[in-house]
Amino acid sequence: MAAYGTAILRNHGFTKSFTEHCVILGLVSVRADLTYQQGMDRMFSRRSRYDFYLPLLANLGEQAVLNQEIYADGSDNDRRVFGYQERWAEYRYKPSKITGKFRSTSAHPLDAWHLSQKFVGCPTLGNSFIEEHPPFDRISAVPSEPHFIFDSRFYMKCARPMPTYSVPGLDKL
């Protein structure tokens, strides 16, 4: 075993009544926090006062996302439009960042500690970019084995219209 994680959740249950026989299915989706490590924050590429938030311009339409926000390489391609997003989105959320030796492009990277995307070249907005492909092989000690093993315990408290014990006899009819 190369890594071990534990999560405990309590009181995250639900109450439900069923009149028919049923099966309750619990579905789990283990996903990586999608981060990029080769881009530059929008706040560092502002050029005019109109690149900063102004209340007068609060309801403008979408703004362009530049290639340099996803993959900055210092070329003329950096200022080209990658896609579009909600106006002033960079003020509303701050995505996680991978910096320093944790970057996959560092001379001696510590990138086995994160699942951030590493692009070979500037990506384009399309199916290959939208689909999630976390680099599990980079962080796995044994890539041929399952990435996650899930062990869980569910506590169910049920009220059923039936006797506690099945005692044989005809006196119940």
C-alpha positions as YAML, in Angstrom:
chain: A
units: angstrom
residues:
- id: 1
  name: MET
  ca: [0.00, 0.00, 0.00]
- id: 2
  name: ALA
  ca: [1.52, 3.34, -1.06]
- id: 3
  name: ALA
  ca: [-1.03, 5.66, 0.52]
- id: 4
  name: TYR
  ca: [-3.92, 5.50, 2.92]
- id: 5
  name: GLY
  ca: [-6.75, 7.96, 3.47]
- id: 6
  name: THR
  ca: [-9.61, 8.08, 5.93]
- id: 7
  name: ALA
  ca: [-12.81, 10.10, 5.82]
- id: 8
  name: ILE
  ca: [-15.51, 10.05, 8.45]
- id: 9
  name: LEU
  ca: [-18.92, 11.60, 7.93]
- id: 10
  name: ARG
  ca: [-21.65, 11.53, 10.51]
- id: 11
  name: ASN
  ca: [-25.24, 12.70, 10.39]
- id: 12
  name: HIS
  ca: [-25.24, 12.99, 6.62]
- id: 13
  name: GLY
  ca: [-28.23, 10.72, 6.35]
- id: 14
  name: PHE
  ca: [-31.75, 10.99, 5.11]
- id: 15
  name: THR
  ca: [-35.23, 9.90, 6.09]
- id: 16
  name: LYS
  ca: [-37.39, 8.22, 3.51]
- id: 17
  name: SER
  ca: [-40.54, 6.09, 3.52]
- id: 18
  name: PHE
  ca: [-41.12, 3.32, 1.01]
- id: 19
  name: THR
  ca: [-44.37, 1.45, 0.40]
- id: 20
  name: GLU
  ca: [-42.83, -1.07, -2.01]
- id: 21
  name: HIS
  ca: [-39.86, -3.38, -1.67]
- id: 22
  name: CYS
  ca: [-36.77, -1.50, -2.67]
- id: 23
  name: VAL
  ca: [-33.00, -1.32, -2.80]
- id: 24
  name: ILE
  ca: [-31.12, 1.78, -1.69]
- id: 25
  name: LEU
  ca: [-28.05, 2.34, -3.83]
- id: 26
  name: GLY
  ca: [-25.15, 4.48, -2.65]
- id: 27
  name: LEU
  ca: [-23.05, 5.87, -5.49]
- id: 28
  name: VAL
  ca: [-19.56, 7.26, -4.97]
- id: 29
  name: SER
  ca: [-17.56, 9.26, -7.46]
- id: 30
  name: VAL
  ca: [-13.90, 9.87, -6.65]
- id: 31
  name: ARG
  ca: [-12.67, 12.80, -8.66]
- id: 32
  name: ALA
  ca: [-9.59, 14.95, -8.69]
- id: 33
  name: ASP
  ca: [-9.76, 18.65, -7.93]
- id: 34
  name: LEU
  ca: [-9.17, 20.08, -11.40]
- id: 35
  name: THR
  ca: [-6.19, 22.44, -11.30]
- id: 36
  name: TYR
  ca: [-3.81, 23.90, -13.84]
- id: 37
  name: GLN
  ca: [-0.15, 24.68, -13.24]
- id: 38
  name: GLN
  ca: [1.13, 26.31, -16.40]
- id: 39
  name: GLY
  ca: [-1.07, 29.39, -16.60]
- id: 40
  name: MET
  ca: [-0.94, 32.93, -15.27]
- id: 41
  name: ASP
  ca: [-3.64, 34.51, -13.11]
- id: 42
  name: ARG
  ca: [-5.77, 37.06, -14.90]
- id: 43
  name: MET
  ca: [-4.93, 39.65, -12.25]
- id: 44
  name: PHE
  ca: [-1.32, 39.77, -13.50]
- id: 45
  name: SER
  ca: [-2.28, 40.57, -17.10]
- id: 46
  name: ARG
  ca: [-4.53, 43.58, -16.58]
- id: 47
  name: ARG
  ca: [-3.56, 46.46, -18.86]
- id: 48
  name: SER
  ca: [-6.15, 49.19, -18.41]
- id: 49
  name: ARG
  ca: [-8.58, 50.45, -15.81]
- id: 50
  name: TYR
  ca: [-11.38, 48.61, -17.63]
- id: 51
  name: ASP
  ca: [-9.72, 45.28, -16.84]
- id: 52
  name: PHE
  ca: [-10.52, 45.93, -13.17]
- id: 53
  name: TYR
  ca: [-14.03, 45.61, -11.76]
- id: 54
  name: LEU
  ca: [-16.13, 48.76, -12.01]
- id: 55
  name: PRO
  ca: [-19.66, 48.75, -10.53]
- id: 56
  name: LEU
  ca: [-20.90, 50.70, -13.55]
- id: 57
  name: LEU
  ca: [-19.87, 47.77, -15.78]
- id: 58
  name: ALA
  ca: [-21.19, 45.03, -13.48]
- id: 59
  name: ASN
  ca: [-23.74, 43.63, -15.94]
- id: 60
  name: LEU
  ca: [-21.62, 43.31, -19.05]
- id: 61
  name: GLY
  ca: [-21.66, 40.07, -21.01]
- id: 62
  name: GLU
  ca: [-19.06, 37.34, -20.94]
- id: 63
  name: GLN
  ca: [-15.33, 38.02, -21.03]
- id: 64
  name: ALA
  ca: [-12.60, 36.26, -22.97]
- id: 65
  name: VAL
  ca: [-10.34, 33.72, -21.29]
- id: 66
  name: LEU
  ca: [-6.89, 34.07, -22.81]
- id: 67
  name: ASN
  ca: [-4.56, 31.15, -23.55]
- id: 68
  name: GLN
  ca: [-2.08, 32.50, -20.99]
- id: 69
  name: GLU
  ca: [-4.56, 31.80, -18.20]
- id: 70
  name: ILE
  ca: [-4.38, 28.07, -19.00]
- id: 71
  name: TYR
  ca: [-0.94, 27.70, -20.61]
- id: 72
  name: ALA
  ca: [1.53, 30.61, -20.69]
- id: 73
  name: ASP
  ca: [4.69, 30.13, -22.75]
- id: 74
  name: GLY
  ca: [5.63, 33.74, -23.58]
- id: 75
  name: SER
  ca: [4.65, 33.51, -27.24]
- id: 76
  name: ASP
  ca: [2.19, 35.62, -29.24]
- id: 77
  name: ASN
  ca: [-0.30, 32.79, -28.73]
- id: 78
  name: ASP
  ca: [-0.70, 33.83, -25.07]
- id: 79
  name: ARG
  ca: [-2.95, 36.81, -25.95]
- id: 80
  name: ARG
  ca: [-5.29, 34.75, -28.15]
- id: 81
  name: VAL
  ca: [-8.78, 33.84, -26.93]
- id: 82
  name: PHE
  ca: [-9.15, 30.36, -25.44]
- id: 83
  name: GLY
  ca: [-12.85, 30.61, -24.53]
- id: 84
  name: TYR
  ca: [-15.34, 32.75, -22.63]
- id: 85
  name: GLN
  ca: [-16.59, 32.93, -19.05]
- id: 86
  name: GLU
  ca: [-18.83, 35.02, -16.85]
- id: 87
  name: ARG
  ca: [-17.71, 38.64, -16.51]
- id: 88
  name: TRP
  ca: [-15.57, 39.30, -13.41]
- id: 89
  name: ALA
  ca: [-15.37, 35.57, -12.56]
- id: 90
  name: GLU
  ca: [-11.79, 36.01, -11.34]
- id: 91
  name: TYR
  ca: [-13.14, 38.11, -8.45]
- id: 92
  name: ARG
  ca: [-15.74, 35.50, -7.47]
- id: 93
  name: TYR
  ca: [-13.49, 32.46, -7.10]
- id: 94
  name: LYS
  ca: [-9.82, 31.63, -6.81]
- id: 95
  name: PRO
  ca: [-8.86, 28.24, -8.21]
- id: 96
  name: SER
  ca: [-6.22, 26.14, -6.49]
- id: 97
  name: LYS
  ca: [-2.65, 26.77, -7.68]
- id: 98
  name: ILE
  ca: [0.34, 24.51, -8.10]
- id: 99
  name: THR
  ca: [3.60, 26.44, -7.63]
- id: 100
  name: GLY
  ca: [7.32, 26.01, -7.03]
- id: 101
  name: LYS
  ca: [8.73, 22.50, -6.91]
- id: 102
  name: PHE
  ca: [5.24, 21.03, -7.05]
- id: 103
  name: ARG
  ca: [4.98, 22.11, -10.69]
- id: 104
  name: SER
  ca: [5.52, 19.26, -13.12]
- id: 105
  name: THR
  ca: [7.85, 21.50, -15.15]
- id: 106
  name: SER
  ca: [10.27, 22.01, -12.22]
- id: 107
  name: ALA
  ca: [13.78, 20.54, -12.55]
- id: 108
  name: HIS
  ca: [13.09, 18.09, -9.70]
- id: 109
  name: PRO
  ca: [9.29, 18.09, -9.43]
- id: 110
  name: LEU
  ca: [7.25, 16.89, -6.49]
- id: 111
  name: ASP
  ca: [4.28, 16.36, -8.80]
- id: 112
  name: ALA
  ca: [3.56, 12.90, -7.40]
- id: 113
  name: TRP
  ca: [1.68, 14.78, -4.67]
- id: 114
  name: HIS
  ca: [-1.04, 16.28, -6.88]
- id: 115
  name: LEU
  ca: [-3.26, 15.52, -9.86]
- id: 116
  name: SER
  ca: [-2.90, 18.85, -11.64]
- id: 117
  name: GLN
  ca: [-3.09, 18.85, -15.42]
- id: 118
  name: LYS
  ca: [0.20, 19.11, -17.35]
- id: 119
  name: PHE
  ca: [-0.12, 20.14, -20.98]
- id: 120
  name: VAL
  ca: [2.52, 19.37, -23.61]
- id: 121
  name: GLY
  ca: [1.44, 22.41, -25.61]
- id: 122
  name: CYS
  ca: [-1.26, 25.06, -25.54]
- id: 123
  name: PRO
  ca: [-4.60, 23.21, -25.33]
- id: 124
  name: THR
  ca: [-7.63, 24.08, -27.42]
- id: 125
  name: LEU
  ca: [-11.18, 24.19, -26.13]
- id: 126
  name: GLY
  ca: [-12.78, 20.94, -27.28]
- id: 127
  name: ASN
  ca: [-13.74, 17.45, -26.15]
- id: 128
  name: SER
  ca: [-10.19, 16.47, -25.19]
- id: 129
  name: PHE
  ca: [-9.94, 19.52, -22.90]
- id: 130
  name: ILE
  ca: [-13.40, 19.18, -21.36]
- id: 131
  name: GLU
  ca: [-13.10, 15.47, -20.56]
- id: 132
  name: GLU
  ca: [-11.38, 14.72, -17.26]
- id: 133
  name: HIS
  ca: [-8.17, 12.69, -17.52]
- id: 134
  name: PRO
  ca: [-6.38, 12.94, -14.17]
- id: 135
  name: PRO
  ca: [-2.78, 11.68, -14.30]
- id: 136
  name: PHE
  ca: [-3.22, 8.75, -11.89]
- id: 137
  name: ASP
  ca: [-0.17, 6.95, -13.29]
- id: 138
  name: ARG
  ca: [2.01, 9.86, -12.14]
- id: 139
  name: ILE
  ca: [0.94, 9.48, -8.49]
- id: 140
  name: SER
  ca: [0.44, 5.71, -8.32]
- id: 141
  name: ALA
  ca: [3.13, 3.43, -6.93]
- id: 142
  name: VAL
  ca: [1.63, 0.51, -8.88]
- id: 143
  name: PRO
  ca: [-0.32, 1.89, -11.88]
- id: 144
  name: SER
  ca: [-1.65, -1.54, -12.88]
- id: 145
  name: GLU
  ca: [-3.63, -1.87, -9.62]
- id: 146
  name: PRO
  ca: [-6.95, -0.11, -8.83]
- id: 147
  name: HIS
  ca: [-6.48, 3.57, -8.01]
- id: 148
  name: PHE
  ca: [-8.91, 3.51, -5.10]
- id: 149
  name: ILE
  ca: [-10.29, 0.82, -2.82]
- id: 150
  name: PHE
  ca: [-13.45, 1.91, -1.02]
- id: 151
  name: ASP
  ca: [-14.54, 0.34, 2.24]
- id: 152
  name: SER
  ca: [-17.63, 1.71, 3.94]
- id: 153
  name: ARG
  ca: [-20.17, 1.06, 6.64]
- id: 154
  name: PHE
  ca: [-23.75, 2.24, 6.49]
- id: 155
  name: TYR
  ca: [-25.97, 2.31, 9.53]
- id: 156
  name: MET
  ca: [-29.65, 1.90, 8.70]
- id: 157
  name: LYS
  ca: [-32.41, 2.34, 11.22]
- id: 158
  name: CYS
  ca: [-35.56, 0.83, 9.77]
- id: 159
  name: ALA
  ca: [-39.15, 0.69, 11.00]
- id: 160
  name: ARG
  ca: [-40.99, -2.22, 9.42]
- id: 161
  name: PRO
  ca: [-44.54, -3.48, 10.06]
- id: 162
  name: MET
  ca: [-43.43, -6.94, 11.18]
- id: 163
  name: PRO
  ca: [-42.85, -8.70, 14.49]
- id: 164
  name: THR
  ca: [-39.40, -8.54, 16.04]
- id: 165
  name: TYR
  ca: [-39.07, -12.36, 16.05]
- id: 166
  name: SER
  ca: [-40.73, -15.02, 13.91]
- id: 167
  name: VAL
  ca: [-42.39, -17.31, 16.47]
- id: 168
  name: PRO
  ca: [-44.10, -20.29, 14.77]
- id: 169
  name: GLY
  ca: [-47.80, -20.68, 15.41]
- id: 170
  name: LEU
  ca: [-51.27, -20.11, 14.04]
- id: 171
  name: ASP
  ca: [-52.46, -17.72, 16.75]
- id: 172
  name: LYS
  ca: [-51.50, -14.69, 14.59]
- id: 173
  name: LEU
  ca: [-54.09, -15.47, 11.89]
...
